[in-house]
Structure formats: C-alpha cells, structure tokens
C-alpha cells in the first residue's frame, strides 16, 4: 500500500519515540537531553500488534510519510499530521514482532468505472474458522461519493457458514457518516438478517446463514448489480451454489452517490480469527499458521448502459495487506483465467511478487455466466 511504513523495532517498557536534531529514535524514557518532540505508541485497536506513532499528549496527531515508498527511500519526508482510522500514510510500529493474523491477499481486477454488474466465482479449498472469501469487492474510498462494499462467503469462528453483503456509508472524520449518505438495507431475504458494522469504516451488512459447501469442483457464484435511483444507488447481491438457482441476499441503498455505479472490483482472502497472540489457542492451531485457500475464476462485468453486453475480465493484479510481517502467501494462475490464492501457507520460500499480474490469453474460451432469474440492470 502506498505511503505505509513498518518500523520493525522491539518495544520495551519505558521506551518512547523521540525526534532529536530531526532524527526519529526509540529511546528509554529516562534519557536526558533536549528533544524536538516526544512521541508515544497508540494501539490501533484491531489486535494486530501494530501501533500508531502519535504525539505524546495528543493522539489525534502523529507521524505521516509523504512520498511514494516504491521509490525506496528517495524524496521521502516524515511530517506531523492528523491521524485518521485506516490512514495508509500513517507510520506504524510492530510491537514485539507479534503476528495476530495471516496476511490478507487480494486480486485487483482491471475494469472501467461505472459497472452495473459484477460476476465472480470462488471454489473454497481450505477454510478454517474465521475465513472470509470475498469475491466481489468494489470501491475503496469510503470518504468519496462512489459506493463501496463487498460480498462473499465466510466460515465464522464457531464454524457456521454465511454469505455476506456489506456496503459502507460515505464517511468523514473517521467513523462519522456524511448526512444523507448512509447505506440502508431493503428487500432483505427472509432467511437473512441485517446488521450494522464498524471497525473498518461503518455501514450496513446483510448476512445469510447458508452452508455454501457443495460437491467438489463446483464453485459458489456471486453477482452484484448496481442501479441509479435519483441521487442514490441500489446495490443487490445474488448467490448460487454451483448450478443451483440464484438466491437474492437483498439490496442496500447507498445514499449521496449522485447515481454512481460500481468501480475498482477486487477479491481477497482474509483471516478474521486473529488468534496469533491468543494464549488459550495451541500454537499449531493459531490462525496465522492455518492455510486458507480458494480458486477465484471466470470474472465478468457489465457496463452502465443497458445496451452493454457482459464482458470477461482479462487482467488481475496481486496485492496484499501491508504492513505485515508474514509472507506466507501463494498465488498461481490456471486456465481458463482462474487464480488460486492462499494465505497462512507454511514453507513458502518465494511468495508471489506483490504487483504481479495475471492475464487471460484466451478469453474466447471462457464460459459465459448463466444469469437466468436475475433482473439485469
């Protein structure tokens, strides 16, 4: 992620981060001498072991990186600025080198803006408790007017399985939603339930208890559609287990979009069990070291015009959540245009290069999705 830094230094009791003569240092608190500024570590709050570097006495201000970390240190500056939840320019410190979760791994699909339909398939391979296979993420900036959210399948901590569809409110000032820019669930499946969520931004989620396990080699298929409704956008999620009929999870209206549709589609695998530092869990069963893997395949999109036809997505880029100390990732392309992703994979000596790109060289061989029963926008 651009602008994100990991300062890998052991944190001991009584140590503080200090700038002296313009240099950032981790010093014992009893160290004498004049300093320019004093800093302390503010826990991020997600149990990851990461902490913000913030001003002593004012945790709303912290150290930010100005520049592009891909430049390998050239023309980079550290400045003081407001700390916001999820700010990707914030400097972090990894406390005691702890690992709470397996590193998330993503596919960023190449597609134009203004998508009325997003189709993807996932074949779960290994899914220990606390696994999220997101097939259909869209939008990445909850502070902008474009709608953002995601859909996929999860195995919960207690072993139950659900399908999930979530949309963020438009946000400013951390978690505070903009007036008239909320996400509101409508037409919820009678077997599903609606719930608010927060901690990663805030919004509205529809969750359907469903055993998504099906016969081997049959993927779970998901479709998201988007339609303008005046100044808002109606987003609807559908799921099918293999060749079974489509099920609607429900719809969520995201206000204040100006009628914008979906953009920037992506998929990922996430470990939300986060038991890497949990003493009550045996080390060999802790979530960072349990393999989560799935095959994502056959993504298709449809543009905003009713005359637009379905088009295959032919390019995907590998990214991963950063900062993170774990490199136990795997990504491999199979045909026709399927990508196997895994995290928590032990013994990986050459993890996938972040930014590696997969291409579909023969899109004409792809199987066109069967969308019978889904009202196309």
TIVO-296759 format. One line per field, with one value per residue: residue number from 1; x, z negated, y negated of N, C-alpha, C in turn. Coordinates in steps of 0.02 Angstrom, whole numbers, plus 50000, padded with zeros to 5 digits. Layout:
nr <- c(NUM	...)
nX <- c(X	...)
nZ <- c(Z	...)
nY <- c(Y	...)
caX <- c(X	...)
caZ <- c(Z	...)
caY <- c(Y	...)
cX <- c(X	...)
cZ <- c(Z	...)
cY <- c(Y	...)
This chain:
nr <- c(1	2	3	4	5	6	7	8	9	10	11	12	13	14	15	16	17	18	19	20	21	22	23	24	25	26	27	28	29	30	31	32	33	34	35	36	37	38	39	40	41	42	43	44	45	46	47	48	49	50	51	52	53	54	55	56	57	58	59	60	61	62	63	64	65	66	67	68	69	70	71	72	73	74	75	76	77	78	79	80	81	82	83	84	85	86	87	88	89	90	91	92	93	94	95	96	97	98	99	100	101	102	103	104	105	106	107	108	109	110	111	112	113	114	115	116	117	118	119	120	121	122	123	124	125	126	127	128	129	130	131	132	133	134	135	136	137	138	139	140	141	142	143	144	145	146	147	148	149	150	151	152	153	154	155	156	157	158	159	160	161	162	163	164	165	166	167	168	169	170	171	172	173	174	175	176	177	178	179	180	181	182	183	184	185	186	187	188	189	190	191	192	193	194	195	196	197	198	199	200	201	202	203	204	205	206	207	208	209	210	211	212	213	214	215	216	217	218	219	220	221	222	223	224	225	226	227	228	229	230	231	232	233	234	235	236	237	238	239	240	241	242	243	244	245	246	247	248	249	250	251	252	253	254	255	256	257	258	259	260	261	262	263	264	265	266	267	268	269	270	271	272	273	274	275	276	277	278	279	280	281	282	283	284	285	286	287	288	289	290	291	292	293	294	295	296	297	298	299	300	301	302	303	304	305	306	307	308	309	310	311	312	313	314	315	316	317	318	319	320	321	322	323	324	325	326	327	328	329	330	331	332	333	334	335	336	337	338	339	340	341	342	343	344	345	346	347	348	349	350	351	352	353	354	355	356	357	358	359	360	361	362	363	364	365	366	367	368	369	370	371	372	373	374	375	376	377)
nX <- c(50042	50025	50128	50131	50218	50323	50396	50513	50547	50596	50485	50504	50468	50446	50504	50513	50466	50566	50610	50763	50866	50806	50799	50718	50700	50703	50698	50751	50640	50695	50802	50910	50918	50889	50747	50663	50530	50413	50356	50231	50165	50017	49892	49820	49701	49644	49695	49806	49935	50000	50045	50005	50117	50112	50090	50149	50032	49936	49844	49781	49863	49999	50143	50171	50201	50267	50263	50316	50330	50377	50483	50593	50648	50691	50669	50578	50481	50451	50314	50211	50043	49860	49789	49699	49575	49629	49715	49824	49946	50003	50130	50190	50220	50278	50235	50339	50355	50242	50120	49961	49869	49845	49917	49818	49771	49750	49656	49659	49550	49555	49455	49333	49264	49098	49014	48878	48856	48935	49015	49075	49167	49199	49295	49303	49443	49525	49465	49477	49401	49349	49372	49366	49309	49309	49226	49181	49219	49205	49247	49351	49363	49292	49264	49235	49111	49072	48993	49044	49092	49066	49052	49032	49083	49086	49168	49127	49194	49141	49116	49000	48925	48909	48836	48886	48850	48897	48892	48973	48938	48953	49094	49162	49288	49343	49241	49121	48971	48926	48793	48639	48703	48701	48707	48575	48480	48367	48228	48268	48321	48212	48268	48384	48481	48492	48625	48717	48888	49056	49222	49301	49284	49111	48948	48813	48760	48707	48671	48671	48633	48701	48746	48877	48953	48976	48965	49128	49232	49132	49096	49053	48945	48934	48842	48839	48735	48707	48610	48558	48465	48390	48478	48545	48610	48561	48608	48622	48634	48670	48673	48730	48744	48850	48768	48643	48485	48480	48495	48430	48514	48476	48449	48542	48530	48632	48655	48677	48763	48753	48701	48801	48888	48965	49144	49320	49340	49373	49446	49473	49563	49540	49596	49501	49497	49609	49697	49829	49900	49840	49835	49757	49738	49810	49978	49996	49870	49838	49777	49862	49941	49869	49812	49724	49633	49581	49503	49482	49381	49336	49286	49166	49098	48980	48937	48874	48774	48617	48625	48748	48846	48886	49055	49211	49326	49497	49618	49713	49782	49899	49890	49928	49884	49961	50055	50137	50209	50212	50246	50182	50112	50025	50002	49933	49908	49781	49701	49534	49574	49583	49627	49723	49726	49812	49837	49934	50007	50125	50306	50329	50444	50464	50363	50219	50258	50215	50105	50118	50050	49912	49852	49718	49739	49660	49518	49408	49381	49313	49178	49020	48927	48778	48637	48503	48350	48399	48365	48425	48518)
nZ <- c(50000	50039	49962	49835	49691	49605	49452	49388	49238	49077	48941	48783	48607	48548	48655	48777	48928	49008	49079	49116	49159	49282	49308	49298	49158	49051	48886	48715	48588	48483	48534	48540	48597	48722	48829	48989	49012	48927	48932	48928	48921	48995	48978	49116	49110	49168	49130	49197	49158	49207	49189	49191	49217	49118	49062	48901	48777	48867	48957	49076	49171	49272	49342	49513	49676	49816	49984	50101	50060	50148	50208	50140	50033	50085	50093	49985	49848	49675	49588	49473	49437	49444	49371	49441	49441	49517	49602	49735	49744	49624	49500	49424	49286	49251	49120	49019	49120	49146	49220	49270	49363	49518	49666	49770	49941	50106	50260	50385	50502	50673	50738	50810	50740	50670	50663	50692	50664	50581	50588	50514	50469	50341	50279	50136	50051	49934	49778	49631	49469	49457	49584	49730	49891	50006	50150	50224	50212	50214	50256	50154	50071	49939	49906	50019	50146	50225	50220	50104	50057	50022	50060	50019	49953	49791	49661	49499	49333	49246	49331	49408	49568	49685	49807	49856	49875	49890	49871	49866	49773	49834	49774	49661	49559	49483	49418	49437	49521	49675	49687	49755	49833	49807	49795	49825	49790	49892	49947	49891	49890	49827	49747	49706	49611	49558	49512	49428	49457	49402	49369	49478	49553	49569	49592	49675	49666	49743	49699	49734	49668	49730	49793	49886	49939	50070	50196	50244	50349	50395	50405	50294	50344	50368	50389	50408	50430	50488	50485	50531	50426	50428	50333	50271	50253	50293	50235	50262	50209	50262	50247	50297	50274	50358	50492	50445	50420	50422	50275	50193	50087	50042	50050	50043	50017	50057	50006	50072	50184	50308	50404	50449	50505	50482	50455	50478	50451	50345	50263	50119	49989	49817	49649	49513	49389	49306	49203	49170	49059	48951	48801	48758	48865	48945	49010	49140	49192	49209	49297	49395	49447	49509	49657	49778	49922	50093	50255	50370	50504	50678	50693	50736	50809	50826	50911	50885	50973	51035	51153	51153	51160	51070	51020	51019	50882	50899	50840	50690	50538	50411	50242	50070	49896	49807	49681	49641	49556	49602	49737	49790	49916	50067	50244	50397	50569	50663	50804	50878	50852	50702	50533	50404	50237	50081	49905	49754	49786	49751	49765	49884	49993	50093	50101	50191	50302	50251	50341	50454	50609	50681	50834	50949	51084	51177	51191	51266	51239	51123	51009	51026	50902	50829	50803	50778	50707	50635	50620	50740	50737)
nY <- c(50060	49891	49769	49825	49875	49988	49992	50088	50127	50180	50161	50102	50090	49924	49859	49728	49644	49527	49370	49304	49176	49181	49317	49473	49575	49720	49716	49740	49690	49621	49555	49418	49246	49120	49122	49120	49160	49266	49434	49562	49731	49778	49894	49978	50046	50157	50276	50320	50298	50190	50018	49846	49709	49577	49406	49367	49343	49298	49390	49374	49326	49374	49462	49451	49519	49440	49455	49584	49749	49843	49788	49821	49749	49629	49455	49448	49393	49362	49310	49215	49243	49252	49398	49527	49655	49803	49736	49736	49676	49672	49693	49842	49951	50111	50204	50297	50389	50468	50577	50570	50614	50706	50643	50543	50575	50514	50495	50377	50325	50278	50155	50044	49890	49867	49985	50092	50223	50358	50509	50658	50808	50928	51060	51138	51204	51231	51192	51141	51101	50930	50875	50776	50770	50658	50618	50513	50367	50188	50021	49915	49808	49746	49618	49549	49506	49616	49777	49906	50071	50248	50424	50598	50758	50833	50926	50936	50900	50995	51099	51095	51057	50925	50813	50651	50478	50317	50139	49985	49836	49667	49584	49463	49385	49499	49616	49553	49538	49453	49339	49396	49490	49625	49806	49913	50054	50143	50244	50370	50540	50664	50760	50705	50584	50414	50306	50177	50125	50092	50026	50046	49934	49889	49958	50046	50214	50366	50529	50698	50851	50996	51153	51159	51258	51370	51502	51565	51464	51382	51216	51080	50954	50780	50629	50455	50315	50147	50001	49837	49727	49592	49479	49579	49749	49913	50066	50239	50407	50574	50753	50914	51087	51182	51256	51230	51138	50956	50856	50716	50607	50484	50305	50153	49984	49854	49693	49525	49537	49480	49559	49641	49791	49954	49976	50016	50164	50307	50453	50559	50652	50671	50682	50676	50727	50705	50756	50762	50715	50771	50846	50952	51033	51171	51164	51223	51215	51085	50943	50872	50972	51068	51137	51046	51056	51037	51047	50923	50876	50846	50706	50581	50431	50295	50147	49978	49946	50000	50064	50122	50269	50422	50434	50519	50512	50485	50465	50466	50407	50448	50406	50364	50355	50225	50139	50295	50431	50561	50671	50778	50820	50869	50875	50924	50949	51029	51107	51094	50932	50928	50901	50962	50926	50912	50901	50900	51008	51129	51139	51070	51014	50924	50805	50737	50605	50447	50352	50426	50483	50565	50632	50661	50757	50815	50768	50803	50933	50940	50979	50916	50830	50899	50816	50826	50777	50672	50503	50400	50249)
caX <- c(50000	50065	50134	50128	50284	50330	50458	50520	50592	50566	50460	50511	50435	50482	50534	50473	50493	50588	50649	50817	50902	50772	50804	50672	50736	50668	50743	50724	50606	50735	50858	50912	50938	50835	50719	50618	50461	50409	50304	50214	50134	49945	49867	49772	49636	49618	49728	49859	50001	50026	50028	50022	50165	50074	50119	50135	49983	49886	49843	49749	49916	50052	50192	50146	50251	50250	50302	50298	50379	50406	50544	50647	50679	50708	50620	50527	50483	50407	50282	50161	49978	49804	49784	49631	49570	49643	49756	49877	50010	50025	50187	50170	50272	50254	50256	50365	50354	50188	50080	49894	49829	49878	49914	49766	49796	49695	49659	49628	49530	49555	49388	49316	49217	49028	48992	48811	48855	48999	49006	49136	49158	49251	49294	49341	49486	49536	49431	49470	49358	49374	49395	49323	49323	49273	49228	49152	49229	49201	49261	49399	49368	49228	49254	49213	49040	49058	48977	49096	49069	49093	49009	49070	49062	49128	49161	49134	49237	49108	49107	48942	48942	48861	48852	48885	48847	48905	48904	48993	48916	49006	49120	49212	49309	49345	49182	49058	48943	48900	48720	48605	48747	48703	48688	48514	48458	48297	48213	48314	48298	48177	48312	48444	48471	48528	48661	48768	48956	49104	49289	49336	49232	49047	48898	48759	48776	48656	48706	48626	48660	48694	48803	48898	48990	48941	49009	49194	49241	49077	49108	49000	48942	48903	48830	48817	48709	48701	48566	48547	48398	48397	48545	48569	48625	48535	48654	48589	48680	48641	48719	48709	48791	48857	48715	48579	48455	48505	48462	48444	48527	48440	48475	48563	48531	48684	48635	48727	48812	48742	48683	48860	48885	49023	49209	49378	49322	49428	49430	49527	49556	49556	49592	49474	49500	49658	49714	49901	49927	49792	49867	49713	49738	49875	50016	49986	49802	49827	49753	49911	49979	49823	49805	49660	49646	49522	49514	49437	49381	49285	49252	49135	49070	48935	48941	48816	48721	48576	48645	48812	48843	48935	49123	49256	49384	49554	49680	49707	49846	49904	49911	49922	49879	50027	50114	50126	50272	50207	50248	50158	50060	50035	49956	49952	49855	49763	49657	49533	49577	49569	49686	49722	49757	49818	49874	49949	50040	50193	50359	50334	50510	50458	50293	50206	50279	50159	50103	50119	49988	49888	49814	49682	49763	49609	49451	49356	49367	49279	49107	48978	48884	48706	48607	48430	48317	48425	48345	48485	48508)
caZ <- c(50000	50046	49905	49770	49669	49546	49414	49352	49180	49017	48894	48713	48561	48535	48715	48813	48992	48999	49132	49091	49216	49342	49318	49259	49120	48998	48830	48649	48566	48435	48568	48530	48655	48756	48887	49028	48998	48897	48963	48893	48963	48985	49008	49171	49085	49202	49105	49243	49131	49234	49152	49222	49184	49109	49017	48830	48753	48917	49001	49141	49218	49274	49395	49578	49729	49875	50040	50126	50034	50202	50229	50099	49989	50118	50089	49936	49790	49619	49564	49420	49463	49409	49378	49456	49442	49581	49644	49763	49741	49554	49480	49376	49253	49236	49051	49002	49179	49141	49281	49247	49415	49582	49709	49823	50009	50147	50333	50409	50571	50718	50763	50810	50689	50691	50676	50672	50643	50567	50579	50499	50441	50294	50258	50073	50045	49862	49744	49559	49439	49462	49652	49775	49962	50039	50222	50260	50182	50262	50224	50099	50033	49906	49898	50082	50160	50257	50171	50091	50016	50040	50048	50021	49907	49731	49608	49437	49281	49217	49382	49451	49634	49706	49862	49828	49923	49849	49905	49821	49777	49850	49709	49649	49488	49458	49424	49438	49589	49703	49687	49816	49872	49771	49829	49794	49818	49914	49980	49864	49893	49764	49706	49690	49561	49569	49453	49441	49442	49393	49358	49542	49580	49544	49644	49665	49691	49747	49689	49746	49648	49784	49799	49955	49963	50123	50221	50267	50416	50412	50368	50272	50391	50341	50434	50382	50479	50465	50525	50502	50402	50413	50308	50234	50292	50266	50246	50246	50210	50277	50238	50319	50260	50419	50542	50413	50437	50388	50214	50178	50017	50028	50081	49999	50050	50032	50021	50086	50235	50372	50450	50473	50500	50450	50487	50445	50422	50316	50223	50071	49934	49754	49585	49462	49323	49272	49140	49167	48994	48902	48762	48748	48927	48955	49063	49206	49215	49214	49365	49446	49471	49539	49728	49807	49994	50137	50325	50396	50576	50726	50678	50792	50791	50874	50903	50860	51023	51042	51214	51143	51150	51023	51046	50971	50854	50927	50806	50617	50505	50343	50190	50004	49843	49783	49664	49610	49554	49631	49810	49807	49967	50130	50297	50456	50619	50703	50860	50910	50809	50631	50491	50338	50185	50016	49853	49699	49815	49723	49808	49947	49997	50141	50104	50253	50302	50246	50404	50510	50647	50718	50894	50986	51153	51222	51162	51306	51213	51059	51005	51011	50845	50837	50755	50780	50643	50606	50659	50761	50738)
caY <- c(50000	49831	49725	49859	49895	50030	49983	50151	50116	50208	50110	50122	50044	49862	49829	49680	49622	49458	49339	49263	49148	49202	49389	49513	49626	49755	49706	49751	49630	49583	49523	49345	49206	49084	49156	49078	49182	49331	49474	49624	49781	49782	49956	49969	50068	50216	50335	50342	50285	50127	49957	49782	49664	49516	49357	49376	49295	49283	49448	49358	49306	49424	49459	49472	49522	49402	49481	49650	49797	49881	49754	49849	49701	49566	49400	49461	49350	49379	49249	49223	49228	49284	49471	49550	49728	49833	49692	49776	49641	49670	49735	49892	49991	50179	50216	50363	50432	50516	50587	50587	50645	50719	50584	50545	50572	50489	50487	50316	50338	50220	50142	49972	49867	49868	50054	50109	50293	50390	50581	50694	50874	50949	51130	51144	51262	51241	51137	51149	51049	50862	50864	50738	50770	50604	50624	50456	50302	50132	49957	49921	49746	49735	49546	49521	49516	49680	49830	49955	50127	50313	50483	50660	50810	50837	50975	50897	50929	51053	51149	51082	51029	50874	50768	50584	50423	50257	50076	49932	49767	49619	49564	49411	49383	49567	49658	49514	49537	49391	49336	49418	49534	49688	49868	49936	50117	50150	50308	50420	50609	50681	50803	50667	50532	50352	50284	50126	50146	50038	50050	50042	49891	49913	49966	50093	50281	50418	50593	50755	50916	51044	51199	51149	51316	51406	51555	51541	51433	51337	51155	51035	50898	50720	50572	50390	50268	50078	49959	49771	49710	49522	49462	49637	49809	49975	50122	50302	50465	50639	50809	50981	51141	51221	51247	51219	51073	50897	50832	50646	50591	50423	50245	50098	49918	49808	49625	49474	49557	49448	49611	49677	49864	49985	49968	50047	50229	50346	50512	50571	50700	50638	50717	50631	50759	50663	50788	50772	50697	50795	50899	51009	51073	51203	51130	51252	51201	51013	50928	50854	51030	51114	51119	51026	51056	51041	51031	50871	50890	50826	50643	50544	50366	50262	50075	49941	49941	50059	50098	50155	50341	50447	50439	50553	50477	50522	50447	50460	50393	50473	50360	50394	50305	50204	50178	50359	50467	50628	50677	50845	50811	50904	50858	50961	50945	51088	51089	51029	50874	50939	50887	50992	50884	50944	50866	50946	51067	51137	51161	51033	50981	50869	50782	50701	50536	50401	50315	50474	50478	50623	50614	50714	50754	50843	50754	50834	51000	50934	50997	50858	50845	50908	50769	50831	50763	50610	50444	50365	50177)
cX <- c(50044	50067	50133	50196	50280	50397	50465	50572	50559	50543	50467	50478	50479	50514	50486	50507	50506	50622	50701	50859	50872	50772	50755	50710	50688	50715	50710	50696	50647	50795	50854	50928	50877	50812	50673	50545	50465	50348	50289	50178	50060	49919	49815	49703	49608	49653	49786	49928	50033	50003	50047	50077	50131	50110	50101	50086	49929	49885	49808	49801	49972	50098	50165	50204	50225	50294	50279	50350	50410	50471	50604	50685	50695	50651	50563	50536	50436	50379	50233	50093	49923	49802	49712	49631	49582	49685	49816	49944	50039	50085	50165	50232	50242	50280	50276	50359	50298	50150	50011	49856	49872	49868	49860	49799	49738	49710	49624	49613	49530	49485	49376	49272	49146	49002	48921	48806	48926	48984	49073	49118	49214	49240	49335	49381	49499	49510	49424	49425	49391	49402	49343	49350	49280	49281	49216	49158	49225	49212	49309	49402	49300	49215	49231	49140	49024	49040	49036	49069	49098	49041	49053	49042	49112	49115	49176	49178	49207	49093	49046	48965	48887	48884	48844	48887	48846	48919	48921	48950	48971	49028	49164	49230	49304	49279	49117	49031	48921	48824	48693	48650	48755	48687	48630	48490	48384	48289	48259	48282	48268	48219	48375	48429	48515	48564	48709	48837	49000	49172	49332	49302	49167	48998	48846	48776	48714	48693	48655	48659	48648	48756	48825	48942	48947	48988	49074	49191	49181	49086	49044	49002	48907	48897	48811	48791	48703	48657	48559	48474	48401	48469	48577	48587	48597	48582	48621	48637	48641	48694	48688	48763	48795	48803	48646	48551	48486	48462	48480	48457	48486	48474	48493	48565	48585	48667	48693	48779	48807	48724	48742	48852	48949	49087	49261	49362	49384	49400	49486	49511	49579	49549	49565	49470	49550	49678	49789	49932	49882	49821	49824	49708	49806	49912	50002	49917	49789	49820	49808	49945	49933	49808	49733	49671	49581	49544	49461	49440	49325	49250	49227	49106	49021	48935	48875	48760	48682	48593	48711	48802	48892	49003	49167	49310	49446	49620	49667	49776	49844	49926	49902	49919	49948	50015	50095	50191	50271	50208	50221	50099	50076	49983	49980	49893	49845	49716	49590	49524	49548	49633	49675	49759	49760	49855	49881	49985	50110	50243	50364	50400	50510	50385	50282	50229	50218	50161	50107	50050	49974	49845	49776	49701	49710	49539	49395	49338	49328	49205	49066	48932	48811	48671	48531	48399	48343	48402	48408	48472	48517)
cZ <- c(50000	49980	49838	49752	49608	49514	49371	49297	49119	48970	48823	48668	48551	48595	48748	48879	48988	49062	49100	49151	49281	49355	49271	49224	49070	48938	48765	48623	48518	48468	48559	48596	48688	48817	48923	49013	48965	48924	48918	48942	48945	49017	49061	49151	49119	49181	49147	49212	49158	49192	49194	49183	49179	49061	48945	48808	48804	48969	49067	49193	49215	49333	49459	49628	49789	49932	50057	50102	50089	50228	50187	50061	50021	50110	50041	49877	49737	49592	49508	49449	49426	49424	49389	49460	49512	49627	49669	49764	49671	49544	49423	49342	49236	49168	49041	49059	49177	49207	49259	49299	49475	49626	49762	49891	50055	50221	50350	50483	50612	50749	50765	50752	50716	50708	50649	50647	50633	50550	50563	50468	50393	50277	50194	50071	49972	49826	49670	49531	49443	49531	49692	49845	49993	50114	50258	50220	50235	50224	50167	50055	50003	49894	49963	50095	50192	50205	50164	50046	50041	50027	50054	49972	49850	49693	49543	49387	49253	49269	49426	49515	49655	49773	49834	49884	49882	49892	49853	49829	49809	49785	49714	49576	49456	49471	49431	49509	49610	49701	49755	49861	49837	49817	49790	49828	49835	49945	49957	49868	49825	49719	49685	49634	49578	49505	49472	49428	49436	49382	49420	49584	49550	49601	49625	49699	49691	49744	49692	49722	49704	49785	49872	49980	50013	50150	50248	50338	50440	50372	50342	50318	50358	50394	50392	50440	50447	50513	50492	50481	50380	50393	50270	50282	50256	50285	50221	50255	50221	50268	50266	50302	50322	50469	50511	50431	50395	50327	50206	50104	49995	50063	50028	50040	50017	50054	50041	50137	50299	50425	50478	50462	50470	50490	50448	50413	50397	50280	50173	50026	49870	49696	49534	49394	49278	49204	49132	49099	48937	48865	48754	48809	48935	49014	49133	49234	49222	49287	49415	49479	49499	49611	49744	49882	50033	50208	50348	50472	50612	50709	50742	50765	50845	50859	50885	50910	51028	51105	51207	51131	51095	51057	50995	50946	50873	50892	50731	50588	50434	50297	50123	49952	49816	49735	49631	49611	49590	49706	49833	49855	50027	50180	50360	50504	50653	50758	50853	50860	50739	50593	50424	50291	50120	49969	49793	49723	49787	49777	49875	49947	50045	50146	50169	50248	50300	50306	50465	50543	50683	50776	50920	51059	51202	51194	51203	51282	51148	51064	50984	50952	50864	50783	50757	50711	50609	50649	50676	50763	50809)
cY <- c(49938	49792	49758	49886	49940	50016	50045	50142	50145	50152	50137	50071	49982	49831	49781	49664	49547	49433	49293	49241	49175	49277	49425	49569	49658	49756	49726	49686	49588	49548	49447	49311	49175	49123	49108	49095	49250	49368	49534	49670	49786	49846	49942	49994	50129	50280	50359	50336	50222	50069	49897	49748	49596	49469	49374	49322	49277	49339	49435	49337	49357	49414	49489	49472	49484	49428	49552	49700	49840	49850	49775	49796	49634	49516	49415	49414	49378	49314	49266	49203	49264	49359	49490	49626	49755	49790	49730	49739	49641	49715	49780	49920	50058	50199	50288	50414	50484	50519	50610	50627	50663	50658	50592	50539	50557	50498	50422	50325	50273	50213	50067	49954	49872	49937	50065	50181	50318	50463	50612	50762	50889	51023	51135	51209	51279	51180	51152	51094	50980	50847	50825	50744	50715	50612	50558	50392	50248	50067	49966	49859	49730	49661	49512	49536	49583	49733	49879	50010	50192	50367	50545	50709	50814	50901	50940	50935	50993	51107	51139	51049	50980	50845	50697	50532	50359	50196	50023	49870	49725	49587	49503	49414	49452	49602	49619	49510	49466	49394	49357	49461	49601	49747	49899	50000	50115	50220	50364	50490	50628	50726	50767	50617	50472	50332	50227	50155	50084	50069	50050	49989	49916	49916	50017	50159	50325	50485	50650	50819	50967	51088	51197	51207	51355	51459	51526	51515	51393	51273	51123	50974	50839	50666	50511	50349	50199	50039	49891	49763	49637	49506	49519	49693	49869	50032	50186	50359	50529	50692	50872	51031	51186	51205	51237	51150	51016	50880	50759	50637	50530	50365	50194	50034	49875	49737	49581	49492	49518	49500	49650	49753	49891	49971	50008	50114	50267	50407	50522	50630	50665	50687	50668	50666	50723	50692	50799	50758	50721	50855	50961	51054	51105	51171	51157	51238	51126	50992	50908	50913	51084	51091	51102	51020	51064	51025	50981	50875	50854	50760	50609	50479	50344	50188	50044	49936	50005	50099	50135	50229	50361	50453	50475	50506	50518	50506	50439	50451	50418	50417	50395	50340	50290	50146	50244	50398	50534	50626	50745	50841	50854	50880	50892	50960	51013	51064	51124	50972	50886	50928	50920	50946	50924	50898	50912	51008	51074	51157	51126	50996	50922	50848	50743	50628	50491	50355	50361	50474	50544	50599	50675	50708	50780	50831	50786	50904	50998	50954	50936	50874	50854	50868	50771	50821	50701	50551	50403	50290	50149)
